[in-house]
Amino acid sequence: MLALKLAYRNLVGKKLRAWLNIGVLSFIYVLIIWHQGIFSGMYEQAAINSVKDEIGGGQYWHRNYDPFDPLTLEESHGPVPPELQALVDGGRAVPVLIRQATIYPEGRVQSIMLKGIDPAQKILAIPTAALGSDRETLPLMAGRVMAKRNSFKKGDLITMRWRDARGTFDAREGEIVEIMSSIVPTVDAGQLWLPLERLQEMTSLPGAATLITIDKEMTDPPMVAGWIFRDHNYLLKDIIDIVRSKRVGGAIMYSILLFLSLLAIFDTQVLAIFRRRKEIGTLMALGMTRGRVIRIFTLEGMMNGLLGIVVGAVYGIPLLYFSATRGIPLPYSGEEWGIAMTARLFPVYSVWLVGITVGIVMCTVTIVSYLPSRRIARMKPTDAIRGKIS
């Protein structure tokens, strides 16, 4: 307790130097937590939207399907196996058939993906019910970005051309019956949705599917021959990699700021030991052990970190709360640059994030405070009293 009181008294005696160090440390605490909260919110928002609108509890892919190679679409389909058909019949899975096609918006030629899905499905949150209307024309659903880029409106007729299973070209007009507002780029850009049975009929592929999305409540999906199950870790890998790269870039900035603040604390400790060498010699001459004197100076440095937490909490908690509840406006929504995010980002702050940040900064502050204090172990009380220091 005596060492703690002496350390606090010495810290307060530094006045402006101490408060500058405390202010910089408080800024580092708030900055790291706020910045990492943004990355956590980015991942959580993108993952939740992707699960809700596209991947559900995971997907079974046909063994030939490769979403990054359009040439595989001609062969990446097959009949729904009995194990998965039972899930489809029970409303716990939905098959999707994907085929290439060409449309001609405003006299232009554009390659797209046609995606067939059951209009009555409840696995995904996209509004497929609009495709179930009884119309003579082929019902089509486009995403908001797809409609904006091609000037589609409800009721527009779209001419499409595609190849069937035998390689024969066919063409037909479809009507835009719904423009959905999904922020997931992979269910919007460059694709049109239509009823699964209609697409199977158009392409002469009865009962075929390219992938099968299961309910997110399923915890133990079965293994199926000829079909590869892709879980969340695989399907969300692009989002995970983006967030991870952003975290690495942010860590470099934190390291620079933390290094500058620790350098200031180190210099302050060295200066304090030099200026208070007579005081140190007197304490040792009166019987205080070297280890105890070192502990006083180390505690003095640690208090910079502790008071930094207090000061940071004073202005950081309202700031972090405001950003988490009101969100941070972005100049463009994520759908414009390939990630499932809205135009307003909501940071996510967890106890783990705050604890790790505080722990790392406190450990480094403690180490930096201890290093210059080791010089006290080489002092002789008589020399220190006379103002000498080795």
C-alpha positions in Angstrom: 0.0 0.0 0.0 2.9 2.4 0.8 4.5 1.7 -2.6 1.2 2.5 -4.3 0.8 5.8 -2.4 4.3 6.8 -3.2 3.9 5.9 -6.9 0.6 7.9 -7.1 2.2 10.9 -5.4 5.2 10.8 -7.8 2.9 10.5 -10.8 0.8 13.5 -9.8 3.9 15.5 -9.2 4.9 15.2 -12.8 1.8 17.3 -13.7 1.6 18.2 -17.4 4.0 15.4 -18.5 1.9 12.8 -16.7 -1.4 14.0 -18.2 0.1 14.1 -21.7 1.0 10.5 -21.4 -2.3 9.6 -19.9 -4.2 11.5 -22.6 -2.3 9.7 -25.4 -2.8 6.3 -23.8 -6.6 7.0 -23.4 -6.7 7.9 -27.1 -5.0 4.7 -28.1 -7.5 2.6 -26.0 -10.5 4.3 -27.6 -9.0 4.2 -31.1 -8.1 0.5 -31.0 -11.5 -0.5 -29.6 -13.4 1.7 -32.0 -11.5 0.6 -35.0 -11.6 -3.1 -34.2 -15.4 -2.7 -33.4 -15.8 -1.4 -37.0 -14.2 -4.6 -38.4 -16.3 -6.8 -36.1 -19.4 -5.0 -37.2 -18.4 -5.3 -40.9 -18.0 -9.1 -40.6 -21.1 -9.6 -38.5 -23.3 -7.5 -40.9 -21.9 -9.1 -44.0 -22.1 -12.6 -42.6 -25.7 -12.2 -41.3 -26.9 -10.8 -44.6 -25.2 -13.5 -46.6 -26.6 -16.3 -44.4 -30.1 -14.8 -44.5 -30.3 -14.2 -48.3 -28.0 -16.8 -49.8 -26.2 -19.5 -47.9 -28.6 -20.5 -45.1 -27.1 -23.3 -43.0 -24.7 -24.2 -45.8 -24.9 -25.5 -49.4 -24.4 -28.7 -51.3 -22.6 -28.1 -54.6 -22.7 -30.4 -57.5 -19.2 -31.9 -57.8 -18.5 -30.0 -61.1 -19.7 -26.6 -59.9 -17.2 -23.8 -59.6 -18.7 -20.3 -59.2 -15.5 -18.7 -60.4 -15.5 -20.7 -63.7 -18.6 -20.1 -65.8 -17.6 -22.8 -68.2 -18.4 -25.4 -65.6 -22.1 -24.4 -65.5 -22.8 -26.6 -68.6 -21.9 -29.7 -66.7 -22.5 -28.7 -63.0 -26.0 -30.0 -62.5 -27.6 -33.3 -61.6 -30.8 -34.8 -60.1 -31.5 -34.1 -56.5 -30.3 -37.2 -54.5 -32.9 -39.0 -52.4 -31.3 -37.9 -49.1 -31.6 -34.3 -50.0 -35.0 -34.6 -51.7 -36.4 -35.7 -48.3 -35.1 -32.4 -46.9 -36.6 -30.5 -49.8 -39.9 -32.1 -49.3 -39.8 -31.3 -45.6 -39.1 -27.6 -46.3 -35.6 -27.9 -44.8 -33.7 -27.4 -48.1 -34.2 -25.6 -51.4 -32.6 -26.6 -54.7 -31.2 -23.9 -57.1 -30.5 -24.5 -60.8 -28.0 -22.1 -62.4 -27.6 -21.6 -66.2 -25.9 -19.1 -68.4 -28.0 -16.8 -70.6 -27.8 -13.6 -72.6 -30.1 -10.6 -72.4 -30.3 -7.5 -74.6 -31.1 -4.4 -72.4 -31.4 -1.2 -74.4 -29.9 -2.8 -77.5 -26.8 -4.1 -75.6 -25.6 -7.7 -75.2 -25.0 -8.8 -71.6 -24.2 -12.3 -70.2 -26.1 -13.2 -67.0 -26.9 -16.1 -64.8 -30.4 -17.5 -64.7 -31.2 -18.9 -61.2 -34.2 -21.2 -60.8 -35.7 -21.5 -57.3 -38.9 -22.7 -55.8 -41.2 -19.7 -55.3 -42.7 -21.2 -52.1 -39.3 -21.7 -50.4 -38.8 -20.4 -46.8 -35.1 -21.1 -46.4 -33.8 -17.8 -47.9 -35.2 -14.3 -47.1 -35.3 -13.1 -50.8 -38.9 -12.5 -51.9 -39.3 -15.5 -54.2 -43.1 -15.6 -53.6 -43.5 -13.0 -56.3 -42.4 -15.6 -58.9 -45.4 -17.9 -58.1 -47.9 -15.6 -59.7 -50.0 -17.2 -62.6 -48.8 -15.4 -65.7 -48.6 -16.4 -69.3 -45.2 -14.6 -69.5 -42.2 -15.9 -67.8 -41.9 -14.2 -64.3 -38.4 -12.8 -63.5 -37.0 -11.2 -60.4 -34.0 -8.9 -60.5 -32.0 -7.3 -57.7 -31.9 -3.5 -57.1 -28.4 -3.1 -58.4 -29.1 -5.3 -61.5 -32.2 -3.2 -62.2 -30.4 0.1 -61.7 -27.6 -0.8 -64.0 -29.9 -2.0 -66.8 -32.8 0.4 -66.2 -35.3 -2.4 -65.4 -38.7 -1.6 -63.9 -41.6 -3.8 -62.9 -43.5 -4.9 -65.9 -40.6 -4.6 -68.3 -40.2 -7.4 -70.9 -36.7 -8.9 -71.2 -35.6 -11.0 -74.2 -33.3 -13.9 -73.1 -31.4 -16.5 -75.0 -29.9 -19.6 -73.5 -28.7 -23.2 -74.4 -30.7 -26.2 -73.3 -29.1 -29.5 -72.2 -28.6 -30.6 -75.8 -26.7 -27.4 -76.7 -29.6 -26.0 -78.7 -30.1 -22.2 -78.5 -33.6 -21.0 -77.5 -35.0 -17.6 -76.7 -38.0 -16.2 -74.8 -39.3 -13.0 -73.3 -39.7 -12.7 -69.5 -41.4 -10.1 -67.4 -39.9 -8.3 -64.4 -42.4 -9.0 -61.7 -40.3 -8.1 -58.7 -37.2 -6.0 -57.9 -35.8 -7.2 -54.6 -33.8 -5.1 -52.3 -31.0 -7.5 -51.2 -27.6 -6.1 -50.3 -25.8 -9.4 -51.0 -24.0 -8.9 -54.3 -23.9 -12.6 -55.2 -27.7 -12.8 -55.3 -28.1 -9.5 -57.2 -25.4 -8.5 -59.7 -25.5 -10.1 -63.2 -28.4 -12.5 -62.5 -32.1 -13.0 -62.9 -34.3 -15.3 -60.8 -37.2 -17.4 -62.1 -39.3 -20.4 -60.9 -37.2 -23.6 -60.7 -39.7 -25.7 -62.7 -39.8 -23.2 -65.5 -36.0 -23.1 -65.8 -35.8 -26.9 -65.7 -38.4 -27.1 -68.5 -36.7 -24.4 -70.6 -33.3 -26.2 -70.4 -34.6 -29.7 -70.7 -33.3 -30.6 -67.2 -36.2 -32.0 -65.3 -35.5 -32.4 -61.6 -31.9 -31.0 -61.9 -30.1 -28.6 -59.5 -26.7 -27.0 -59.3 -26.7 -26.4 -55.6 -29.0 -27.1 -52.6 -29.2 -24.7 -49.7 -30.2 -26.2 -46.4 -31.9 -24.6 -43.4 -29.6 -22.8 -41.0 -31.1 -24.8 -38.1 -29.5 -28.0 -39.4 -26.4 -28.9 -37.4 -25.4 -32.3 -38.8 -25.8 -32.3 -42.6 -25.4 -35.8 -44.2 -22.7 -36.7 -46.6 -24.0 -37.3 -50.2 -22.2 -38.9 -53.0 -21.5 -36.6 -56.0 -22.3 -33.5 -53.9 -19.9 -31.4 -51.8 -21.1 -29.7 -48.7 -19.8 -26.2 -48.2 -20.1 -24.8 -44.6 -20.1 -21.2 -43.4 -16.3 -21.2 -43.0 -15.9 -21.9 -46.7 -18.8 -19.8 -48.0 -17.8 -16.8 -45.9 -14.1 -17.1 -46.6 -14.0 -14.0 -48.9 -15.6 -11.8 -46.1 -13.2 -13.3 -43.5 -10.2 -12.6 -45.7 -11.3 -9.0 -46.3 -11.8 -8.3 -42.6 -8.6 -10.0 -41.7 -6.6 -7.9 -44.2 -8.2 -4.7 -42.8 -7.3 -5.8 -39.2 -3.6 -6.3 -40.2 -3.5 -2.8 -41.7 -5.1 -1.3 -38.6 -2.6 -3.2 -36.4 0.3 -1.4 -38.1 -1.3 2.0 -37.2 -2.0 1.0 -33.6 1.6 -0.2 -33.2 3.0 3.1 -34.4 0.8 5.1 -32.0 1.5 2.8 -29.1 5.3 2.9 -29.8 5.2 6.7 -29.7 3.3 6.7 -26.4 5.5 4.1 -24.8 8.6 6.0 -25.9 7.3 9.0 -24.1 6.7 6.9 -20.9 10.2 5.4 -21.2 11.8 8.8 -21.5 9.7 10.1 -18.6 10.8 7.3 -16.4 14.5 7.7 -17.3 14.3 11.4 -16.6 12.5 10.8 -13.3 15.2 8.4 -12.1 17.9 10.8 -13.1 16.3 13.8 -11.3 15.3 11.9 -8.2 18.5 10.0 -7.6 19.0 11.7 -4.3 15.5 10.7 -3.2 16.2 7.1 -4.3 19.5 7.0 -2.4 17.8 8.4 0.8 15.1 5.7 0.6 17.6 2.9 0.2 19.8 4.4 3.0 16.7 4.4 5.3 16.3 0.7 4.7 14.0 0.4 1.6 15.2 -2.5 -0.5 16.2 -2.0 -4.2 13.4 -4.3 -5.3 10.8 -2.2 -3.5 12.2 1.0 -5.0 12.0 -0.6 -8.5 8.4 -1.6 -7.7 7.5 2.0 -6.9 8.7 3.2 -10.2 7.1 0.4 -12.1 3.8 1.0 -10.4 4.2 4.7 -11.3 4.4 3.8 -15.0 1.5 1.3 -14.7 -0.7 4.1 -13.3 -0.3 5.9 -16.6 -2.1 3.0 -18.2 -4.7 2.7 -15.4 -5.5 6.4 -15.5 -5.6 6.2 -19.3 -8.4 3.6 -19.0 -10.4 6.0 -16.7 -9.9 9.0 -18.9 -10.6 7.0 -22.0 -13.8 5.7 -20.4 -15.0 9.3 -19.7 -15.2 10.3 -23.4 -14.9 6.8 -25.1 -18.0 5.1 -23.7 -20.4 7.8 -25.0 -18.6 7.9 -28.4 -18.6 4.1 -28.8 -22.2 3.9 -27.7 -23.3 6.6 -30.1 -21.4 4.9 -33.1 -22.9 1.5 -32.2 -26.5 2.7 -32.0 -26.5 5.3 -34.7 -24.0 3.7 -37.1 -21.4 5.2 -39.3 -22.5 6.4 -42.7 -20.4 5.1 -45.7 -20.1 7.0 -49.0 -21.2 3.8 -50.9 -23.2 0.7 -49.8 -21.2 -2.5 -49.7 -23.2 -4.0 -52.7 -21.4 -1.5 -54.9 -18.0 -3.0 -54.1 -18.8 -6.6 -53.5 -19.6 -7.1 -49.8 -22.9 -7.6 -48.2 -23.2 -4.4 -46.2 -25.6 -1.5 -46.1 -24.6 2.2 -46.5 -24.5 2.5 -42.7 -22.1 0.4 -40.7 -22.8 -0.5 -37.1 -19.7 -1.3 -35.0 -19.8 -4.3 -32.6 -17.9 -4.1 -29.3 -17.5 -7.2 -27.2 -16.1 -7.8 -23.7 -13.4 -9.9 -25.3 -12.3 -7.0 -27.6 -12.2 -4.5 -24.7 -10.4 -7.0 -22.4 -7.7 -7.9 -25.0 -7.1 -4.3 -25.9 -6.7 -3.2 -22.3 -4.6 -6.2 -21.5 -2.1 -5.7 -24.3 -1.6 -2.0 -23.6 -1.3 -2.5 -19.9 1.3 -5.2 -20.4 3.4 -3.1 -22.7 3.2 -0.1 -20.4 4.3 -2.2 -17.5 7.3 -3.6 -19.3 8.4 -0.2 -20.6 8.0 1.2 -17.1 10.1 -1.6 -15.6 13.0 -1.4 -18.1 14.5 2.0 -17.0 13.8 1.1 -13.3 16.4 -1.7 -13.5 19.2 1.0 -13.3 18.2 1.4 -9.6 19.6 -2.1 -8.8 23.1 -0.8 -9.8 22.9 2.3 -7.5 24.9 2.6 -4.3 23.0 4.6 -1.7 26.0 6.8 -0.9 26.6 7.7 -4.5 22.9 8.3 -5.1 22.7 10.7 -2.1 25.7 12.6 -3.5 23.9 12.9 -6.9 25.9 10.3 -8.7 24.3 7.6 -10.8 26.0 4.8 -12.7 
